[in-house]
Amino acid sequence: METKVVLDTLWVLITAFLVFFMNAGFALLETGLCQAKNAVNILAKNFIVFAVSSIAFWVIGFGLMFGDGTGFLGLGGWFLTGADNSPATGNSYSGVFSALSWTGVPLAAKFFFQLVFAGTAATIVSGAVAERIKFFSFVVFSFILVALIYPIVGHWAWGGGWLSRLGFVDFAGSTVVHTVGGWAALLGAIILGPRAGKYRNDGKIKPIPGHNMSLATLGTLILWLGWFGFNPGSTMAADPLAVSNIALKTNMAAAAGCLTAAIVSYLVLSKPDLSMILNGTLAGLVAVTAGCNAVSMFGSVCIGVIGGILVVYAVLFFDKIRVDDPVGALSVHLINGVFGTAAVGLFDLKNGLFYGGGARLLGVQLLGILAVGAFVAAMSGLAWLALKATLGIRVSAEEERDGLDLGEHGMEAYPGFVQIAPDPGMMEIR
C-alpha cells in the first residue's frame, strides 16, 4: 500500500472524527441557550440524530448523493454497495461512485467523512425547533432529511449533478450542509410556531434566557475546534500546503466574526452580549466554509467581518417577524450559509468579481442558492406538514409549560436542584 494512501486515509478519518465531535458542541451550545427544564430533551435529540443519520445515509442517502445517475440524483450504491476504486484495494473503477473518484482513500473512509457532514445538517434543525417539538417527530424528520433532501442537494453540488457542471463552488458546505439545515429549520420553526409566551399581544418580545452560558461557551469552542476538521478535511488528502492555508483562513474568519459581533452587539444592544459573540464566531465559520480554499487571507477576514454583522441583525430580524429560534441557528447557518456561498463569487482569487473574474461565478452561486432554497423549503415544508397531520409535531401546552424533560423523557437534567418559591407570608430576615 502506498504511503500517500495511508497518510490520506489517516487524515480523512481524523478530520471526520473531529467533525463527529461537533455533535458534542451542538449539544452543549443548544442546551446552554435553552431552559433547564428542556435540557434532557435537547441532549437526547443531539445524541440520537447521528445514529439516525448513520442508518439513513447508509441505506439510501449516500447512493442518492454520490451514486452515478442523472444530473438531479444518484441511482445506485444503496447500502454502500459498489466498487471501491481506492489504490488501497487494488480494484479497478467500475463507475458506481465516480463523483468521488478524485480521492484515493478507501470507500469506507469516503462514506464516513460524508456521513458526519450529513449528520451536521440534521443537527442544525434541532436548535431552531427546540423547547416545543415532539421527540419522535424530530427523529422521523431527521431521517427524511438525511435520506432524501440533503443527498439530492449534495448530488447537485458534489455528486456530479447539474450545479457542479455549471461551475458552482461550495468547497466544504456553506450551502450543501448549512443552508440545507437552515431552510429545513426555518420551515420547522414556522410550522411549529413560537414558544408559548415568547411574543406578546402588545407586540413586545419576552426574552427567554438560556440557563447555562458556560455550556454554551464550551460548546462553541468545541465547534470551533471541529471546524478544523470540517474545512481542511474537505481536501480528503494530506496536502500540507492546502490544509495549512485552509485551517488558517477558517480561524481568521471565526476570529473576525467573533470580534465584529461583540462590537455590533455593543453598539446595537448597549452590551457585548455573550450569545451574540458565540454566534458571531460560528457565523464567520459558516460563511467562510464555501470558499476557504479559494479566497485570500484578507478575503477570509472580510467574510468573517460581514458574517459577524449579519448574525446580530438576523437574530433581531427573526424576532421582529416572530419566527422563534431559541439558539440563533437560522441567523448562523441559513443567513451566513447564503452569504458565504455568494461571497465566493466576490472573493474567489481566480474567478471572483473583486478579482477581475467577472460576474459569471457570482451568477452561478446565486442560482445555486435560489435552487437549493426553493427545493429544500418545499420538501421540508411537505415533510413537516405530513408529520403534523400524522404524528403531530408540537407537545401539549402542559408539557411545554412543565418542560419536555418530564413530558417526553420522564427525567430531569438537574434533579438535585430544586427551586422553592418564597412564601409570601414569611417575614424578611435581616
Contacts in CASP RR format, 6 or more apart in sequence:
PFRMAT RR
TARGET T0000
AUTHOR 0000-0000-0000
METHOD contacts of the structure
MODEL  1
METKVVLDTLWVLITAFLVFFMNAGFALLETGLCQAKNAVNILAKNFIVF
AVSSIAFWVIGFGLMFGDGTGFLGLGGWFLTGADNSPATGNSYSGVFSAL
SWTGVPLAAKFFFQLVFAGTAATIVSGAVAERIKFFSFVVFSFILVALIY
PIVGHWAWGGGWLSRLGFVDFAGSTVVHTVGGWAALLGAIILGPRAGKYR
NDGKIKPIPGHNMSLATLGTLILWLGWFGFNPGSTMAADPLAVSNIALKT
NMAAAAGCLTAAIVSYLVLSKPDLSMILNGTLAGLVAVTAGCNAVSMFGS
VCIGVIGGILVVYAVLFFDKIRVDDPVGALSVHLINGVFGTAAVGLFDLK
NGLFYGGGARLLGVQLLGILAVGAFVAAMSGLAWLALKATLGIRVSAEEE
RDGLDLGEHGMEAYPGFVQIAPDPGMMEIR
1 87 0 8 1.000
1 88 0 8 1.000
2 87 0 8 1.000
4 238 0 8 1.000
5 86 0 8 1.000
5 87 0 8 1.000
5 88 0 8 1.000
5 104 0 8 1.000
5 105 0 8 1.000
7 238 0 8 1.000
8 103 0 8 1.000
8 104 0 8 1.000
8 105 0 8 1.000
8 236 0 8 1.000
8 237 0 8 1.000
8 238 0 8 1.000
9 88 0 8 1.000
9 105 0 8 1.000
9 106 0 8 1.000
9 109 0 8 1.000
10 238 0 8 1.000
11 233 0 8 1.000
11 235 0 8 1.000
11 236 0 8 1.000
11 237 0 8 1.000
11 238 0 8 1.000
11 243 0 8 1.000
12 103 0 8 1.000
12 105 0 8 1.000
12 109 0 8 1.000
12 110 0 8 1.000
12 113 0 8 1.000
12 233 0 8 1.000
12 236 0 8 1.000
12 237 0 8 1.000
13 109 0 8 1.000
13 112 0 8 1.000
13 113 0 8 1.000
14 229 0 8 1.000
15 113 0 8 1.000
15 228 0 8 1.000
15 229 0 8 1.000
15 230 0 8 1.000
15 232 0 8 1.000
15 233 0 8 1.000
16 109 0 8 1.000
16 112 0 8 1.000
16 113 0 8 1.000
16 115 0 8 1.000
16 116 0 8 1.000
16 229 0 8 1.000
16 233 0 8 1.000
18 225 0 8 1.000
18 226 0 8 1.000
18 228 0 8 1.000
18 229 0 8 1.000
18 230 0 8 1.000
19 113 0 8 1.000
19 116 0 8 1.000
19 117 0 8 1.000
19 120 0 8 1.000
19 226 0 8 1.000
19 229 0 8 1.000
19 230 0 8 1.000
20 50 0 8 1.000
20 116 0 8 1.000
21 222 0 8 1.000
21 225 0 8 1.000
21 226 0 8 1.000
22 116 0 8 1.000
22 120 0 8 1.000
22 123 0 8 1.000
22 222 0 8 1.000
22 223 0 8 1.000
22 226 0 8 1.000
22 227 0 8 1.000
22 230 0 8 1.000
23 46 0 8 1.000
23 47 0 8 1.000
23 49 0 8 1.000
23 50 0 8 1.000
23 119 0 8 1.000
23 123 0 8 1.000
24 219 0 8 1.000
24 222 0 8 1.000
25 218 0 8 1.000
25 219 0 8 1.000
25 220 0 8 1.000
25 222 0 8 1.000
25 223 0 8 1.000
26 46 0 8 1.000
26 120 0 8 1.000
26 123 0 8 1.000
26 124 0 8 1.000
26 126 0 8 1.000
26 219 0 8 1.000
26 223 0 8 1.000
27 42 0 8 1.000
27 43 0 8 1.000
27 46 0 8 1.000
27 47 0 8 1.000
27 219 0 8 1.000
28 215 0 8 1.000
28 216 0 8 1.000
28 218 0 8 1.000
28 219 0 8 1.000
28 222 0 8 1.000
29 215 0 8 1.000
29 216 0 8 1.000
29 219 0 8 1.000
29 220 0 8 1.000
29 223 0 8 1.000
29 278 0 8 1.000
29 327 0 8 1.000
30 42 0 8 1.000
30 46 0 8 1.000
30 126 0 8 1.000
30 127 0 8 1.000
30 130 0 8 1.000
30 326 0 8 1.000
30 327 0 8 1.000
31 39 0 8 1.000
31 42 0 8 1.000
31 43 0 8 1.000
31 46 0 8 1.000
31 212 0 8 1.000
31 215 0 8 1.000
31 216 0 8 1.000
31 413 0 8 1.000
32 39 0 8 1.000
32 210 0 8 1.000
32 211 0 8 1.000
32 212 0 8 1.000
32 213 0 8 1.000
32 214 0 8 1.000
32 215 0 8 1.000
32 216 0 8 1.000
33 210 0 8 1.000
33 216 0 8 1.000
33 275 0 8 1.000
33 326 0 8 1.000
33 327 0 8 1.000
33 328 0 8 1.000
34 42 0 8 1.000
34 127 0 8 1.000
34 130 0 8 1.000
34 131 0 8 1.000
34 210 0 8 1.000
34 211 0 8 1.000
34 326 0 8 1.000
34 327 0 8 1.000
35 131 0 8 1.000
35 208 0 8 1.000
35 210 0 8 1.000
35 211 0 8 1.000
35 403 0 8 1.000
36 211 0 8 1.000
36 212 0 8 1.000
36 413 0 8 1.000
36 414 0 8 1.000
37 402 0 8 1.000
37 403 0 8 1.000
37 404 0 8 1.000
37 405 0 8 1.000
37 406 0 8 1.000
37 412 0 8 1.000
38 130 0 8 1.000
38 131 0 8 1.000
38 403 0 8 1.000
38 404 0 8 1.000
38 405 0 8 1.000
39 211 0 8 1.000
39 405 0 8 1.000
39 413 0 8 1.000
39 414 0 8 1.000
40 404 0 8 1.000
40 405 0 8 1.000
40 409 0 8 1.000
40 411 0 8 1.000
40 412 0 8 1.000
40 413 0 8 1.000
41 130 0 8 1.000
41 131 0 8 1.000
41 135 0 8 1.000
41 403 0 8 1.000
41 404 0 8 1.000
41 405 0 8 1.000
41 408 0 8 1.000
41 409 0 8 1.000
42 126 0 8 1.000
42 127 0 8 1.000
42 130 0 8 1.000
42 131 0 8 1.000
43 413 0 8 1.000
44 135 0 8 1.000
44 408 0 8 1.000
44 409 0 8 1.000
45 126 0 8 1.000
45 130 0 8 1.000
45 135 0 8 1.000
45 138 0 8 1.000
45 139 0 8 1.000
46 123 0 8 1.000
46 126 0 8 1.000
48 139 0 8 1.000
49 119 0 8 1.000
49 122 0 8 1.000
49 123 0 8 1.000
49 126 0 8 1.000
49 138 0 8 1.000
49 139 0 8 1.000
49 142 0 8 1.000
50 119 0 8 1.000
50 123 0 8 1.000
52 122 0 8 1.000
52 139 0 8 1.000
52 142 0 8 1.000
52 143 0 8 1.000
52 146 0 8 1.000
53 115 0 8 1.000
53 118 0 8 1.000
53 119 0 8 1.000
53 122 0 8 1.000
53 142 0 8 1.000
53 146 0 8 1.000
54 115 0 8 1.000
55 143 0 8 1.000
56 118 0 8 1.000
56 142 0 8 1.000
56 143 0 8 1.000
56 146 0 8 1.000
56 147 0 8 1.000
57 111 0 8 1.000
57 114 0 8 1.000
57 115 0 8 1.000
57 118 0 8 1.000
57 119 0 8 1.000
57 146 0 8 1.000
57 147 0 8 1.000
57 151 0 8 1.000
58 79 0 8 1.000
58 80 0 8 1.000
58 111 0 8 1.000
58 115 0 8 1.000
59 78 0 8 1.000
59 79 0 8 1.000
59 147 0 8 1.000
60 78 0 8 1.000
60 147 0 8 1.000
60 148 0 8 1.000
60 151 0 8 1.000
61 118 0 8 1.000
61 146 0 8 1.000
61 147 0 8 1.000
61 148 0 8 1.000
61 150 0 8 1.000
61 151 0 8 1.000
62 77 0 8 1.000
62 80 0 8 1.000
62 111 0 8 1.000
62 114 0 8 1.000
62 115 0 8 1.000
62 151 0 8 1.000
63 74 0 8 1.000
63 76 0 8 1.000
63 77 0 8 1.000
63 78 0 8 1.000
63 97 0 8 1.000
63 151 0 8 1.000
64 73 0 8 1.000
64 74 0 8 1.000
64 147 0 8 1.000
64 148 0 8 1.000
64 151 0 8 1.000
64 152 0 8 1.000
64 155 0 8 1.000
65 74 0 8 1.000
65 114 0 8 1.000
65 150 0 8 1.000
65 151 0 8 1.000
65 152 0 8 1.000
65 154 0 8 1.000
65 155 0 8 1.000
65 158 0 8 1.000
65 159 0 8 1.000
66 74 0 8 1.000
66 97 0 8 1.000
66 99 0 8 1.000
66 100 0 8 1.000
66 110 0 8 1.000
66 114 0 8 1.000
66 155 0 8 1.000
66 158 0 8 1.000
66 159 0 8 1.000
67 74 0 8 1.000
67 75 0 8 1.000
67 76 0 8 1.000
67 77 0 8 1.000
67 96 0 8 1.000
67 97 0 8 1.000
67 98 0 8 1.000
67 99 0 8 1.000
67 155 0 8 1.000
67 159 0 8 1.000
68 74 0 8 1.000
68 75 0 8 1.000
68 76 0 8 1.000
68 95 0 8 1.000
68 96 0 8 1.000
68 97 0 8 1.000
68 98 0 8 1.000
68 99 0 8 1.000
69 75 0 8 1.000
69 76 0 8 1.000
70 161 0 8 1.000
71 155 0 8 1.000
71 156 0 8 1.000
71 160 0 8 1.000
71 161 0 8 1.000
71 162 0 8 1.000
71 165 0 8 1.000
72 152 0 8 1.000
72 155 0 8 1.000
72 156 0 8 1.000
72 161 0 8 1.000
72 162 0 8 1.000
73 151 0 8 1.000
73 152 0 8 1.000
73 155 0 8 1.000
74 155 0 8 1.000
74 159 0 8 1.000
76 96 0 8 1.000
77 96 0 8 1.000
77 97 0 8 1.000
80 107 0 8 1.000
80 108 0 8 1.000
80 111 0 8 1.000
81 96 0 8 1.000
82 94 0 8 1.000
82 96 0 8 1.000
82 97 0 8 1.000
82 107 0 8 1.000
83 91 0 8 1.000
83 92 0 8 1.000
83 93 0 8 1.000
83 94 0 8 1.000
83 95 0 8 1.000
83 96 0 8 1.000
83 97 0 8 1.000
84 91 0 8 1.000
84 106 0 8 1.000
84 107 0 8 1.000
84 108 0 8 1.000
85 91 0 8 1.000
85 92 0 8 1.000
85 93 0 8 1.000
85 94 0 8 1.000
85 95 0 8 1.000
85 97 0 8 1.000
85 101 0 8 1.000
85 104 0 8 1.000
85 107 0 8 1.000
86 104 0 8 1.000
86 105 0 8 1.000
86 106 0 8 1.000
86 107 0 8 1.000
87 104 0 8 1.000
88 104 0 8 1.000
88 105 0 8 1.000
88 106 0 8 1.000
89 106 0 8 1.000
93 101 0 8 1.000
95 101 0 8 1.000
97 107 0 8 1.000
97 110 0 8 1.000
99 155 0 8 1.000
99 158 0 8 1.000
99 159 0 8 1.000
99 160 0 8 1.000
99 161 0 8 1.000
100 110 0 8 1.000
100 159 0 8 1.000
103 110 0 8 1.000
103 236 0 8 1.000
103 237 0 8 1.000
105 236 0 8 1.000
105 237 0 8 1.000
110 236 0 8 1.000
113 233 0 8 1.000
113 236 0 8 1.000
117 173 0 8 1.000
117 176 0 8 1.000
117 177 0 8 1.000
117 230 0 8 1.000
118 146 0 8 1.000
118 150 0 8 1.000
118 151 0 8 1.000
119 146 0 8 1.000
120 177 0 8 1.000
120 230 0 8 1.000
121 145 0 8 1.000
121 146 0 8 1.000
121 150 0 8 1.000
121 176 0 8 1.000
121 177 0 8 1.000
121 178 0 8 1.000
121 180 0 8 1.000
121 181 0 8 1.000
121 184 0 8 1.000
122 142 0 8 1.000
122 145 0 8 1.000
122 146 0 8 1.000
122 150 0 8 1.000
122 181 0 8 1.000
124 177 0 8 1.000
124 178 0 8 1.000
124 181 0 8 1.000
124 182 0 8 1.000
124 184 0 8 1.000
124 185 0 8 1.000
124 329 0 8 1.000
124 333 0 8 1.000
125 138 0 8 1.000
125 141 0 8 1.000
125 142 0 8 1.000
125 145 0 8 1.000
125 181 0 8 1.000
125 182 0 8 1.000
125 184 0 8 1.000
125 185 0 8 1.000
125 188 0 8 1.000
125 329 0 8 1.000
126 138 0 8 1.000
126 329 0 8 1.000
127 185 0 8 1.000
127 325 0 8 1.000
127 326 0 8 1.000
127 327 0 8 1.000
127 328 0 8 1.000
127 329 0 8 1.000
128 182 0 8 1.000
128 185 0 8 1.000
128 186 0 8 1.000
128 188 0 8 1.000
128 189 0 8 1.000
128 325 0 8 1.000
128 326 0 8 1.000
128 327 0 8 1.000
128 328 0 8 1.000
128 329 0 8 1.000
128 330 0 8 1.000
129 138 0 8 1.000
129 185 0 8 1.000
129 188 0 8 1.000
129 189 0 8 1.000
129 192 0 8 1.000
130 326 0 8 1.000
130 327 0 8 1.000
131 195 0 8 1.000
131 208 0 8 1.000
131 326 0 8 1.000
131 400 0 8 1.000
131 404 0 8 1.000
132 192 0 8 1.000
132 193 0 8 1.000
132 195 0 8 1.000
132 196 0 8 1.000
132 394 0 8 1.000
132 395 0 8 1.000
132 400 0 8 1.000
132 404 0 8 1.000
133 192 0 8 1.000
133 393 0 8 1.000
133 394 0 8 1.000
133 395 0 8 1.000
134 391 0 8 1.000
134 392 0 8 1.000
134 393 0 8 1.000
134 394 0 8 1.000
134 395 0 8 1.000
134 408 0 8 1.000
135 404 0 8 1.000
135 408 0 8 1.000
135 409 0 8 1.000
136 391 0 8 1.000
137 387 0 8 1.000
137 391 0 8 1.000
137 392 0 8 1.000
137 393 0 8 1.000
140 387 0 8 1.000
140 391 0 8 1.000
141 184 0 8 1.000
141 383 0 8 1.000
141 384 0 8 1.000
141 387 0 8 1.000
144 383 0 8 1.000
145 180 0 8 1.000
145 181 0 8 1.000
145 184 0 8 1.000
145 380 0 8 1.000
145 383 0 8 1.000
148 379 0 8 1.000
149 180 0 8 1.000
149 184 0 8 1.000
149 375 0 8 1.000
149 376 0 8 1.000
149 379 0 8 1.000
149 380 0 8 1.000
149 383 0 8 1.000
150 176 0 8 1.000
150 180 0 8 1.000
150 181 0 8 1.000
152 375 0 8 1.000
153 175 0 8 1.000
153 176 0 8 1.000
153 180 0 8 1.000
153 372 0 8 1.000
153 375 0 8 1.000
153 376 0 8 1.000
154 176 0 8 1.000
155 161 0 8 1.000
156 162 0 8 1.000
156 163 0 8 1.000
156 164 0 8 1.000
156 168 0 8 1.000
156 368 0 8 1.000
156 371 0 8 1.000
156 372 0 8 1.000
157 163 0 8 1.000
157 164 0 8 1.000
157 168 0 8 1.000
157 170 0 8 1.000
157 175 0 8 1.000
157 176 0 8 1.000
157 368 0 8 1.000
157 372 0 8 1.000
158 164 0 8 1.000
158 170 0 8 1.000
158 176 0 8 1.000
163 364 0 8 1.000
163 367 0 8 1.000
163 368 0 8 1.000
163 371 0 8 1.000
166 364 0 8 1.000
166 367 0 8 1.000
167 361 0 8 1.000
167 364 0 8 1.000
168 364 0 8 1.000
168 365 0 8 1.000
168 367 0 8 1.000
168 368 0 8 1.000
169 290 0 8 1.000
169 291 0 8 1.000
169 294 0 8 1.000
169 344 0 8 1.000
169 345 0 8 1.000
169 348 0 8 1.000
169 361 0 8 1.000
169 364 0 8 1.000
169 365 0 8 1.000
170 176 0 8 1.000
170 290 0 8 1.000
170 291 0 8 1.000
170 341 0 8 1.000
170 344 0 8 1.000
171 231 0 8 1.000
171 234 0 8 1.000
171 289 0 8 1.000
171 290 0 8 1.000
171 291 0 8 1.000
171 292 0 8 1.000
171 293 0 8 1.000
171 294 0 8 1.000
172 230 0 8 1.000
172 231 0 8 1.000
172 233 0 8 1.000
172 234 0 8 1.000
172 289 0 8 1.000
172 290 0 8 1.000
172 291 0 8 1.000
172 292 0 8 1.000
172 293 0 8 1.000
173 234 0 8 1.000
173 289 0 8 1.000
173 290 0 8 1.000
174 286 0 8 1.000
174 287 0 8 1.000
174 289 0 8 1.000
174 290 0 8 1.000
174 291 0 8 1.000
174 336 0 8 1.000
174 337 0 8 1.000
174 338 0 8 1.000
174 340 0 8 1.000
174 341 0 8 1.000
175 290 0 8 1.000
175 337 0 8 1.000
175 338 0 8 1.000
175 341 0 8 1.000
175 368 0 8 1.000
175 369 0 8 1.000
175 372 0 8 1.000
176 372 0 8 1.000
177 289 0 8 1.000
178 286 0 8 1.000
178 289 0 8 1.000
178 333 0 8 1.000
178 334 0 8 1.000
178 336 0 8 1.000
178 337 0 8 1.000
179 333 0 8 1.000
179 334 0 8 1.000
179 337 0 8 1.000
179 338 0 8 1.000
179 341 0 8 1.000
179 369 0 8 1.000
179 372 0 8 1.000
179 373 0 8 1.000
179 376 0 8 1.000
180 372 0 8 1.000
180 376 0 8 1.000
181 333 0 8 1.000
181 334 0 8 1.000
181 376 0 8 1.000
182 329 0 8 1.000
182 330 0 8 1.000
182 333 0 8 1.000
182 334 0 8 1.000
182 376 0 8 1.000
183 334 0 8 1.000
183 372 0 8 1.000
183 373 0 8 1.000
183 376 0 8 1.000
183 377 0 8 1.000
183 380 0 8 1.000
184 376 0 8 1.000
184 380 0 8 1.000
185 325 0 8 1.000
185 329 0 8 1.000
185 330 0 8 1.000
185 333 0 8 1.000
185 334 0 8 1.000
186 323 0 8 1.000
186 330 0 8 1.000
186 334 0 8 1.000
186 377 0 8 1.000
187 377 0 8 1.000
187 380 0 8 1.000
187 381 0 8 1.000
187 384 0 8 1.000
188 380 0 8 1.000
188 381 0 8 1.000
188 384 0 8 1.000
188 393 0 8 1.000
189 323 0 8 1.000
189 324 0 8 1.000
189 325 0 8 1.000
189 330 0 8 1.000
190 323 0 8 1.000
191 381 0 8 1.000
191 384 0 8 1.000
191 385 0 8 1.000
191 388 0 8 1.000
191 393 0 8 1.000
192 384 0 8 1.000
192 393 0 8 1.000
192 394 0 8 1.000
193 324 0 8 1.000
193 394 0 8 1.000
194 322 0 8 1.000
194 323 0 8 1.000
194 324 0 8 1.000
195 208 0 8 1.000
195 324 0 8 1.000
195 326 0 8 1.000
195 400 0 8 1.000
196 397 0 8 1.000
196 400 0 8 1.000
196 401 0 8 1.000
197 206 0 8 1.000
198 205 0 8 1.000
198 206 0 8 1.000
198 208 0 8 1.000
198 324 0 8 1.000
199 205 0 8 1.000
199 206 0 8 1.000
199 322 0 8 1.000
199 324 0 8 1.000
200 206 0 8 1.000
205 319 0 8 1.000
208 326 0 8 1.000
210 216 0 8 1.000
213 274 0 8 1.000
213 275 0 8 1.000
216 274 0 8 1.000
216 275 0 8 1.000
216 278 0 8 1.000
217 274 0 8 1.000
217 278 0 8 1.000
220 278 0 8 1.000
220 281 0 8 1.000
220 282 0 8 1.000
223 282 0 8 1.000
223 285 0 8 1.000
224 254 0 8 1.000
224 281 0 8 1.000
224 285 0 8 1.000
227 250 0 8 1.000
227 254 0 8 1.000
227 285 0 8 1.000
227 289 0 8 1.000
228 247 0 8 1.000
228 250 0 8 1.000
228 251 0 8 1.000
230 250 0 8 1.000
230 289 0 8 1.000
231 246 0 8 1.000
231 247 0 8 1.000
231 250 0 8 1.000
231 288 0 8 1.000
231 289 0 8 1.000
231 292 0 8 1.000
232 242 0 8 1.000
232 243 0 8 1.000
232 246 0 8 1.000
232 247 0 8 1.000
232 250 0 8 1.000
233 243 0 8 1.000
233 246 0 8 1.000
234 246 0 8 1.000
234 293 0 8 1.000
235 242 0 8 1.000
235 243 0 8 1.000
235 246 0 8 1.000
235 293 0 8 1.000
242 293 0 8 1.000
245 293 0 8 1.000
246 292 0 8 1.000
246 293 0 8 1.000
248 297 0 8 1.000
249 288 0 8 1.000
249 292 0 8 1.000
249 295 0 8 1.000
249 297 0 8 1.000
249 300 0 8 1.000
250 285 0 8 1.000
250 288 0 8 1.000
250 289 0 8 1.000
250 292 0 8 1.000
250 300 0 8 1.000
252 297 0 8 1.000
252 300 0 8 1.000
252 301 0 8 1.000
252 304 0 8 1.000
253 284 0 8 1.000
253 285 0 8 1.000
253 287 0 8 1.000
253 288 0 8 1.000
253 292 0 8 1.000
253 300 0 8 1.000
253 301 0 8 1.000
253 303 0 8 1.000
253 304 0 8 1.000
254 281 0 8 1.000
254 282 0 8 1.000
254 284 0 8 1.000
254 285 0 8 1.000
254 288 0 8 1.000
254 304 0 8 1.000
255 281 0 8 1.000
256 284 0 8 1.000
256 300 0 8 1.000
256 301 0 8 1.000
256 302 0 8 1.000
256 303 0 8 1.000
256 304 0 8 1.000
256 305 0 8 1.000
256 308 0 8 1.000
257 280 0 8 1.000
257 281 0 8 1.000
257 283 0 8 1.000
257 284 0 8 1.000
257 304 0 8 1.000
257 305 0 8 1.000
257 307 0 8 1.000
257 308 0 8 1.000
257 311 0 8 1.000
258 277 0 8 1.000
258 280 0 8 1.000
258 281 0 8 1.000
258 284 0 8 1.000
258 308 0 8 1.000
260 280 0 8 1.000
260 304 0 8 1.000
260 305 0 8 1.000
260 307 0 8 1.000
260 308 0 8 1.000
260 309 0 8 1.000
261 276 0 8 1.000
261 277 0 8 1.000
261 279 0 8 1.000
261 280 0 8 1.000
261 281 0 8 1.000
261 283 0 8 1.000
261 308 0 8 1.000
261 309 0 8 1.000
261 311 0 8 1.000
261 312 0 8 1.000
262 272 0 8 1.000
262 276 0 8 1.000
262 277 0 8 1.000
263 272 0 8 1.000
264 276 0 8 1.000
264 308 0 8 1.000
264 309 0 8 1.000
264 312 0 8 1.000
264 313 0 8 1.000
265 271 0 8 1.000
265 272 0 8 1.000
265 273 0 8 1.000
265 276 0 8 1.000
265 277 0 8 1.000
265 312 0 8 1.000
266 272 0 8 1.000
268 312 0 8 1.000
268 313 0 8 1.000
268 316 0 8 1.000
269 276 0 8 1.000
276 311 0 8 1.000
276 312 0 8 1.000
276 315 0 8 1.000
279 311 0 8 1.000
279 315 0 8 1.000
279 328 0 8 1.000
279 331 0 8 1.000
279 332 0 8 1.000
280 307 0 8 1.000
280 308 0 8 1.000
280 311 0 8 1.000
280 312 0 8 1.000
280 332 0 8 1.000
282 311 0 8 1.000
282 332 0 8 1.000
283 304 0 8 1.000
283 307 0 8 1.000
283 308 0 8 1.000
283 310 0 8 1.000
283 311 0 8 1.000
283 331 0 8 1.000
283 332 0 8 1.000
283 335 0 8 1.000
283 336 0 8 1.000
284 303 0 8 1.000
284 304 0 8 1.000
284 307 0 8 1.000
284 308 0 8 1.000
284 336 0 8 1.000
286 332 0 8 1.000
286 333 0 8 1.000
286 336 0 8 1.000
286 337 0 8 1.000
286 340 0 8 1.000
287 303 0 8 1.000
287 304 0 8 1.000
287 306 0 8 1.000
287 307 0 8 1.000
287 310 0 8 1.000
287 336 0 8 1.000
287 337 0 8 1.000
287 339 0 8 1.000
287 340 0 8 1.000
287 343 0 8 1.000
288 295 0 8 1.000
288 300 0 8 1.000
288 303 0 8 1.000
288 304 0 8 1.000
288 340 0 8 1.000
289 337 0 8 1.000
289 340 0 8 1.000
290 337 0 8 1.000
290 340 0 8 1.000
290 341 0 8 1.000
290 343 0 8 1.000
290 344 0 8 1.000
291 340 0 8 1.000
291 343 0 8 1.000
291 344 0 8 1.000
291 347 0 8 1.000
291 348 0 8 1.000
292 300 0 8 1.000
294 344 0 8 1.000
294 347 0 8 1.000
294 348 0 8 1.000
294 349 0 8 1.000
294 350 0 8 1.000
295 303 0 8 1.000
295 343 0 8 1.000
295 344 0 8 1.000
295 347 0 8 1.000
295 348 0 8 1.000
295 349 0 8 1.000
296 347 0 8 1.000
296 349 0 8 1.000
299 347 0 8 1.000
302 347 0 8 1.000
303 339 0 8 1.000
303 340 0 8 1.000
303 343 0 8 1.000
303 347 0 8 1.000
306 339 0 8 1.000
306 343 0 8 1.000
307 336 0 8 1.000
307 339 0 8 1.000
310 331 0 8 1.000
310 335 0 8 1.000
310 336 0 8 1.000
310 339 0 8 1.000
311 328 0 8 1.000
311 331 0 8 1.000
311 332 0 8 1.000
311 335 0 8 1.000
311 336 0 8 1.000
314 330 0 8 1.000
314 331 0 8 1.000
314 335 0 8 1.000
315 325 0 8 1.000
315 328 0 8 1.000
315 331 0 8 1.000
317 331 0 8 1.000
318 324 0 8 1.000
318 325 0 8 1.000
318 328 0 8 1.000
318 330 0 8 1.000
318 331 0 8 1.000
323 330 0 8 1.000
325 331 0 8 1.000
338 369 0 8 1.000
341 365 0 8 1.000
341 368 0 8 1.000
341 369 0 8 1.000
342 362 0 8 1.000
342 365 0 8 1.000
342 366 0 8 1.000
342 369 0 8 1.000
344 352 0 8 1.000
344 361 0 8 1.000
344 365 0 8 1.000
345 351 0 8 1.000
345 352 0 8 1.000
345 353 0 8 1.000
345 361 0 8 1.000
345 362 0 8 1.000
345 363 0 8 1.000
345 365 0 8 1.000
346 352 0 8 1.000
346 353 0 8 1.000
346 354 0 8 1.000
346 362 0 8 1.000
347 354 0 8 1.000
347 355 0 8 1.000
348 355 0 8 1.000
348 357 0 8 1.000
348 361 0 8 1.000
349 355 0 8 1.000
350 357 0 8 1.000
351 357 0 8 1.000
351 358 0 8 1.000
351 360 0 8 1.000
351 361 0 8 1.000
352 358 0 8 1.000
352 361 0 8 1.000
352 362 0 8 1.000
353 359 0 8 1.000
353 361 0 8 1.000
353 362 0 8 1.000
384 393 0 8 1.000
387 393 0 8 1.000
388 394 0 8 1.000
394 400 0 8 1.000
395 404 0 8 1.000
395 407 0 8 1.000
395 408 0 8 1.000
399 406 0 8 1.000
399 407 0 8 1.000
399 408 0 8 1.000
405 411 0 8 1.000
405 412 0 8 1.000
405 413 0 8 1.000
406 412 0 8 1.000
END
